[in-house]
Amino acid sequence: MPHLLLTLNLLFLPHILWAQEEEYQLLAPFPGAPDASDTAGYFEALYNFLIISVGIAALLMIVVGGIWYVSSAGNQARMGTAKTIITDALLGLAVVFLAWLILNTINPDLVKGNLSRLAGDFENGEVDTGSGTNPGNCSNCVEPSGRYAIKDNGTAVCSADTCLINDELDAYLGDFGSSSPGNELHATELFPPTVPHSNTCHYDGTCLDMSFINKNLETPIEGDPAAEQNRQRQLALKIFNLINSGKQNNLRLVYEVSSQEEVTNLLSQGIVGLTPGDIIPVPGVKPHFSVYLN
């Protein structure tokens, strides 16, 4: 049991600590990650190092247990010890694999080393409060090239005369928005942002907000429970299809609603593959997708 607890701690600890980013110059490069330059980068390297170490340690213990077993010469106590060593090593590997599978199901970025991209993705308490956005420098940005960036009235969505977006994100959004279901969305927040955000990606153009062009599916139906139930199911299915379409175009979409009740209603529609990480509650927001590079 102590081995299992240690394995779990080693696996999950980096994901608890990466959220705080601060600049620090190492005196020597981190083994295997010479380019790591911030807290997220250090913990990415540490995470990968620990995963590899657990695998090597388990393999060594299996070898040691095998040697003990082969050389036991019928000694029952020695054979029992060897079996225990091999069993513990296999259990440790199983725990690592299951933990990896759980993290990959929640969000593939957690096992791909993209921790710096995840920092601050979930915008807790983000509410439109007016001006005062204080944008930073847009990262490798260009003017949006796709129809996704134009609102119904023909105006771009940002707080300046010229809206910008990260060039890589723009390229993927162009493919995503050129066909169904991606063409059912349009941008509602580009760089520079029109309202304050808790997520710093809004201040360098590496993410954006998008909403349905047609709001019918997001409009509750009063006085007809059956129709309202059908609306919620159709919305949940549409969210799922858009998230999957985004993944095919190297995009990660998260649908944000204003209450946990809305999250629960959508997740209870029986859409296989739709998870709590796909729909999150953010008090005060209008329903929309936050879109990130995957």
N, C-alpha and C positions, 0 to 999 in steps of 0.2 A: 504493500500500500504506500509506504513512503516514496518508493520509486515512481509510482503513478502520480502522486501529488507533485513531485519534483518535475516530472515531465510536463504536467499541465501548467505549472507555473512558468516553466521555460518557454512554453509555446504561446501563452496568452499575455505574458507580461509586456512584451514590446508593444502590443496593440493598445495597451492602457496608457503607455507613456509617450507615444509619438505625437500626441495632439499639441504639445507645447513646443513651438519652434523658436529657437534663439541661436544667434550666430556665435560660434565658438571655434577657434582655430586649434586643431589638435597638434601636439608636439610631434607626433609621428602618425602616418596614415593608418587607418583601420585595416587590419589584414583582410585582403580580398575585396576591399572597397576604397581604393585610393582617392576616389573622387567625392567621397562623402564630405559635405561641408556644413550641414546643419543637423539639428537634433533628430529630425525625421530620417535623414540619411544614415545617421549613426545607428538608430534603432532598426532600420531596415537591414543593415549589415549584421548587427547583433542577432536579429531574428534568423537570418539565413545561416549564420554561424552555429547557432544553437540547434537548429533543425538538423544540419549536417552532423553535428557532434552527437546528437541523440541517435541518429542512424548508425554512425560508426561504433558508438559505445554498445548498442544493441547487437550489432554484428560480432563484435569482439566477445561479448558475453556468451553468445550462442556458440562460438568456436571454443571458448573456455569450457562451457558446459559439456560440449561434445567430447572434448579431450578427457574431461573427468569421467564421463560416462563410459567411454571406450576403455579407459585404463582402470576402471573400478574392479575388474577381475572378480565380479560376483559380490563385492562388498555392498550390502544393501544400503547402508548409511551413505556411502559415497555416491551410489547411484541416485539416491533420493535428493542429495544436495545438487547433483548435476541436473536432474529434472527441474528442480526449483529454479536454478539459474537460467535454464533455457526458457522455462515458462514465463519468468519475470521479464526476460528480454523480449519475448514475443508479445506479451501484454503491453509493454512500453511502446513497441512499434505500432500495435493496433490502436493505442490511445492517440499517438501522433497522427496516424492516418485518419482516424475518425474526427479529430480536432481540425485537421486540414480540410476534410470534407465539409464539416459544419461551416467553417469560415468561408470556404469557396461558395457554398450555397447562399450564405448571407450576402457576401459581396466578393467577387473574384479579385478585386484590388487588394484585399487583405492577404492573399497568398501569392500575389504577383510582385510584391515589393513596391507597389505604388502608394506607399503610406503618405508621402508628402502631398500627393494629390488628394488624399482623403481628408487631410486636416481641415476641419471647419466645413465639410460638405453639408452637414445638417444644420440648417439655419434656425436654431432654436429661438423662438420669440421674435422672428423677423416680421415687422409690421411697417406698412407704408406710412411714413410720418412726414413727408414733404421734402424740402430741399436740404442742403447741408451734407452732401455725399462725400466731398473731399476725395475725388478719385486719385489713384496713383498713376504710375506709368503703364500704359497698355503694352502687354508682352507680345512682341512679334505680330503686331496687329495690322489689319487691312480693313478697307471698307467692305461691308457684307456684300457678297456677290449673288446670293440666292434670294428667291422670293420669300423665304421664311422671315426675312428682316423687315418686311413692309406690312404695316397695319392695314386694316380695311379702308381707311381714309387716305392711304397712299403716303403716309408720313412714317419715317423711321422712328424707332423707340429708344431714345437716350436723351441726355440733358444737354447735348451740344448740337451744333448745326450738322456736323458730320459724325455719324456713329461708326464705331470700330469694333473689331472682334479678333481674337487670336487666329492667325492664318490657318493653322492645322484644324482648329475647331470649325472654321468657316468651310473648309474643303469637305469635311465629313458631313456637315449640315447641308451642304449643297446636294450631296447624294441622298441623304436622308429625306430631305424635303421635296425631292423631285418626283416622288411616287407615293401611292397610298401605303400605309396610313400616315406617313410623315407629313404629307401635304395638307393634312387636316389641322396642323399647328402653325402658329406664327409667333414671332418673337414679341415679348412684352417688356423686356429689359435687356439692353445692350450696354456697351461701354461708351461714354461714362454713364453710370447709373443715375436714375431719376430720383431714387429714394435711398435712405441708408440701409445697409445690409450688414449682417454679422459675419458673412462669409467673405473672406478677402479675395476670392477669385473674381468677384464682381468688380474689383478695383484694378484688375490687370487684364480684363477681357478674356479670361480663360474659362468662363462659364456664362450662361445666360438663362433667363426665364422664358418659357414658352407657354402658350395657352391655346385651347381649342378655338378655332375660328367660329365654329357653330357651337353656341352655348347650350343647345337644347338638352344634351345628355347631362349637363351639370345643373339643370334647373329642376328642383323637386316638383313632383306632381302631387297636388293637394286633393284630398277627398277620394282617391282611388288607390287603395293599398296594392292591388294587383299590378296596376300600371307603374306605380312607384317602385315596386320590387323588380319589375322587368327593366325599368330605367337603370336602377343600380347595377343589375347584372350586366346590361349592355355597356355601361360605363366601365365596370371592372374589366370586362373582356377587352374593351378598347384600350384601356391603360396597359393591360398585359401585352397586347399586340404591339403597341407603340414602344414599350420597353424592349421587347425582343427585336423589333426593327432597328431600334437605336443600337443595340449590341452588335448587330450585323454591320453597322456603320461606325464601329469604334466609339459609340456614345453611350453614356450612362444616364438614364432618365429616372428621376425620383418625383413622384406625384405628391404635392403638398396640399393638405386641406386644413381647415381651421380647428378641428376637434377630433378627439380620440373616437367619438361616436361615429363620425364619418369614416374613419379608418376601419373600425370594426364592421360597419355595414358593408363596405366594399370587399373586405377580406372574407366575409361570410357568404359570398356569392358562389363559392365552390369552383373558382377558376384555378385549376391545378397549375402550380408554378408561381402564382402571385403571392409574395411574401411580405411580412411587416416592413422589411427594409425598402420595399418598392413604393409604399404609401406611408407618409409620416404626418403627424399632426404638428402644425405650427400656428399657435394662436394668433388670430387676427388677419391671416392672409386670405386672399381670394384663391380659389383652386387654380393651380398651375403646375407645370413641370419645371424643375430645375434640371438643367442639362450640363453634363460635364464630359470631358474626354475620358474614355474608358481605358 
